[in-house]
Amino acid sequence: MKILIAINHSYMLWQMRKELIQRLLDYGEVVISTPFVGHEDDFEKMGCRCVEADFDRHGTNPLQELKLLAYYRRLIRAEKPDLVITYSIKPNIYAGFVCRLAGIPYCVNITGLGSAFRHPGVAQAVTVMYRTAVRGARAVLFENEHNAELFIKRHIIRPERKFRVSGAGVNLDEYAPHPYPSEEEGVHFLYLGRIMQDKGIHEILTAAERLKAECGQKVFFDFVGFFDGEECRERVEKLDEEGVITFHGFQTNPRPFYAACHCVILPSYHEGMSNVLLEAASSARALITSDIPGCREAVEEGETGFLIPPENADALYEAVKRFLSLTPGQRAQMGIKGREKMEKEFDRSKVIEDTLLAFKLCPTE
């Protein structure tokens, strides 16, 4: 069979789904439609074929959106896939709509709601578009229960069509536990991910300014990622120059940064299922993150990390102070327990089996 995957980011697909795609290759040909931003050669070496999609992930220009819809229409007509698998809002809606009209089996993955459902007017429009696009889907997969219930409440899907998976899971071998690092040169807190407001960047920066003023060289804040928009760039670069934080830019290999830190911080406003939290916990690191769907699932409060209300710099500051009040042994133990949680609940090999079942793909020989 021929399987077509439509997604908005090739790098993220590689980081989170390469093992799933390796399994999909057992069923036949795999074609990937994505903007080329990295790892296309790696996919081709696996045996996939990549087709470049040109679109703005955040754009709302109606003409550009119509062009994207037309692109998926041409692509699906040309490829004639037996199954289409979509990830992220625009492929979900536009490729899903084309598949529904063409009568092609398709599976939709809701990897997060993004900012669309935070604004009532936009949320209503997106609701109508999703309702139209997913009506004929073979499966609609969700990474947390809240997102699934929202789709049910808005009558986008019926309850019986909901499939829950534990995000992409985490590769327990790739993100093996690291020994807890020495604290002789201070305690390092790590933010790793896209640099954008909805990830809670301003809250981290505000807390970091207070803590550096109080603790000096006893605490350090490391930032790893790329700017997704310009809303945070000026402040991040300013505080980097002042020595409040250390900005490392985008890095293709996050593992050395997990190994070097003592705790990972993610005060996000919304998530599907945070892969950074899963990777960090699998690496045996404590977590401080928002008490929201897609983040709270990765944490046992007080045992593997701390949960805080989103958009609250004071609460983040207090959580970091709480972590600093622990002994080094207690901090290390949080990471060990986090690793145990990942082994029990988020093993990627198990998540892949659940995903294939949701796709209604029979086991291969």
RAVENLIN-V548148 format. One record per residue. RES is the residue in three letters. NEAR is the number of other C-alpha atoms within 12 Angstrom. Layout:
# RAVENLIN-V548148
res=RES near=NEAR
res=RES near=NEAR
This chain:
# RAVENLIN-V548148
res=MET near=19
res=LYS near=25
res=ILE near=35
res=LEU near=43
res=ILE near=48
res=ALA near=45
res=ILE near=43
res=ASN near=36
res=HIS near=33
res=SER near=32
res=TYR near=25
res=MET near=27
res=LEU near=33
res=TRP near=30
res=GLN near=28
res=MET near=31
res=ARG near=33
res=LYS near=34
res=GLU near=29
res=LEU near=33
res=ILE near=34
res=GLN near=25
res=ARG near=27
res=LEU near=35
res=LEU near=27
res=ASP near=23
res=TYR near=22
res=GLY near=22
res=GLU near=28
res=VAL near=34
res=VAL near=37
res=ILE near=46
res=SER near=38
res=THR near=40
res=PRO near=26
res=PHE near=25
res=VAL near=22
res=GLY near=21
res=HIS near=26
res=GLU near=28
res=ASP near=19
res=ASP near=22
res=PHE near=32
res=GLU near=23
res=LYS near=13
res=MET near=25
res=GLY near=22
res=CYS near=30
res=ARG near=27
res=CYS near=32
res=VAL near=29
res=GLU near=24
res=ALA near=30
res=ASP near=26
res=PHE near=30
res=ASP near=23
res=ARG near=23
res=HIS near=17
res=GLY near=18
res=THR near=18
res=ASN near=13
res=PRO near=11
res=LEU near=13
res=GLN near=18
res=GLU near=23
res=LEU near=19
res=LYS near=21
res=LEU near=34
res=LEU near=28
res=ALA near=21
res=TYR near=27
res=TYR near=40
res=ARG near=25
res=ARG near=19
res=LEU near=29
res=ILE near=38
res=ARG near=20
res=ALA near=13
res=GLU near=26
res=LYS near=24
res=PRO near=27
res=ASP near=26
res=LEU near=37
res=VAL near=45
res=ILE near=45
res=THR near=44
res=TYR near=41
res=SER near=35
res=ILE near=36
res=LYS near=44
res=PRO near=46
res=ASN near=43
res=ILE near=43
res=TYR near=41
res=ALA near=51
res=GLY near=46
res=PHE near=37
res=VAL near=36
res=CYS near=40
res=ARG near=29
res=LEU near=22
res=ALA near=24
res=GLY near=21
res=ILE near=28
res=PRO near=35
res=TYR near=43
res=CYS near=45
res=VAL near=47
res=ASN near=45
res=ILE near=42
res=THR near=41
res=GLY near=37
res=LEU near=36
res=GLY near=29
res=SER near=23
res=ALA near=25
res=PHE near=24
res=ARG near=15
res=HIS near=14
res=PRO near=12
res=GLY near=13
res=VAL near=17
res=ALA near=21
res=GLN near=19
res=ALA near=19
res=VAL near=30
res=THR near=29
res=VAL near=21
res=MET near=26
res=TYR near=38
res=ARG near=30
res=THR near=25
res=ALA near=34
res=VAL near=42
res=ARG near=32
res=GLY near=29
res=ALA near=41
res=ARG near=32
res=ALA near=36
res=VAL near=43
res=LEU near=43
res=PHE near=39
res=GLU near=38
res=ASN near=34
res=GLU near=30
res=HIS near=27
res=ASN near=34
res=ALA near=33
res=GLU near=23
res=LEU near=24
res=PHE near=35
res=ILE near=23
res=LYS near=15
res=ARG near=22
res=HIS near=22
res=ILE near=30
res=ILE near=32
res=ARG near=22
res=PRO near=20
res=GLU near=15
res=ARG near=26
res=LYS near=33
res=PHE near=36
res=ARG near=31
res=VAL near=38
res=SER near=38
res=GLY near=44
res=ALA near=46
res=GLY near=43
res=VAL near=41
res=ASN near=35
res=LEU near=28
res=ASP near=18
res=GLU near=23
res=TYR near=33
res=ALA near=29
res=PRO near=34
res=HIS near=30
res=PRO near=23
res=TYR near=27
res=PRO near=27
res=SER near=18
res=GLU near=23
res=GLU near=11
res=GLU near=15
res=GLY near=22
res=VAL near=35
res=HIS near=37
res=PHE near=43
res=LEU near=44
res=TYR near=46
res=LEU near=45
res=GLY near=39
res=ARG near=29
res=ILE near=35
res=MET near=33
res=GLN near=30
res=ASP near=30
res=LYS near=35
res=GLY near=35
res=ILE near=42
res=HIS near=32
res=GLU near=35
res=ILE near=50
res=LEU near=45
res=THR near=26
res=ALA near=34
res=ALA near=41
res=GLU near=29
res=ARG near=25
res=LEU near=30
res=LYS near=29
res=ALA near=18
res=GLU near=16
res=CYS near=20
res=GLY near=19
res=GLN near=19
res=LYS near=20
res=VAL near=34
res=PHE near=39
res=PHE near=43
res=ASP near=36
res=PHE near=39
res=VAL near=35
res=GLY near=28
res=PHE near=22
res=PHE near=27
res=ASP near=21
res=GLY near=17
res=GLU near=15
res=GLU near=19
res=CYS near=25
res=ARG near=24
res=GLU near=18
res=ARG near=26
res=VAL near=37
res=GLU near=23
res=LYS near=17
res=LEU near=25
res=ASP near=24
res=GLU near=13
res=GLU near=16
res=GLY near=22
res=VAL near=32
res=ILE near=37
res=THR near=27
res=PHE near=32
res=HIS near=25
res=GLY near=26
res=PHE near=21
res=GLN near=18
res=THR near=21
res=ASN near=20
res=PRO near=29
res=ARG near=27
res=PRO near=23
res=PHE near=36
res=TYR near=40
res=ALA near=31
res=ALA near=30
res=CYS near=41
res=HIS near=46
res=CYS near=48
res=VAL near=50
res=ILE near=48
res=LEU near=56
res=PRO near=49
res=SER near=45
res=TYR near=34
res=HIS near=34
res=GLU near=39
res=GLY near=40
res=MET near=39
res=SER near=42
res=ASN near=37
res=VAL near=47
res=LEU near=49
res=LEU near=48
res=GLU near=48
res=ALA near=53
res=ALA near=54
res=SER near=45
res=SER near=45
res=ALA near=41
res=ARG near=50
res=ALA near=56
res=LEU near=55
res=ILE near=51
res=THR near=52
res=SER near=40
res=ASP near=30
res=ILE near=29
res=PRO near=34
res=GLY near=39
res=CYS near=43
res=ARG near=36
res=GLU near=38
res=ALA near=51
res=VAL near=43
res=GLU near=26
res=GLU near=23
res=GLY near=25
res=GLU near=28
res=THR near=38
res=GLY near=46
res=PHE near=38
res=LEU near=36
res=ILE near=34
res=PRO near=28
res=PRO near=31
res=GLU near=28
res=ASN near=26
res=ALA near=29
res=ASP near=24
res=ALA near=25
res=LEU near=37
res=TYR near=33
res=GLU near=23
res=ALA near=36
res=VAL near=42
res=LYS near=25
res=ARG near=20
res=PHE near=35
res=LEU near=30
res=SER near=14
res=LEU near=20
res=THR near=14
res=PRO near=22
res=GLY near=20
res=GLN near=23
res=ARG near=38
res=ALA near=35
res=GLN near=29
res=MET near=37
res=GLY near=46
res=ILE near=31
res=LYS near=31
res=GLY near=41
res=ARG near=41
res=GLU near=29
res=LYS near=33
res=MET near=40
res=GLU near=30
res=LYS near=20
res=GLU near=27
res=PHE near=35
res=ASP near=32
res=ARG near=33
res=SER near=30
res=LYS near=25
res=VAL near=31
res=ILE near=31
res=GLU near=25
res=ASP near=28
res=THR near=37
res=LEU near=29
res=LEU near=21
res=ALA near=27
res=PHE near=33
res=LYS near=20
res=LEU near=27
res=CYS near=16
res=PRO near=16
res=THR near=13
res=GLU near=6
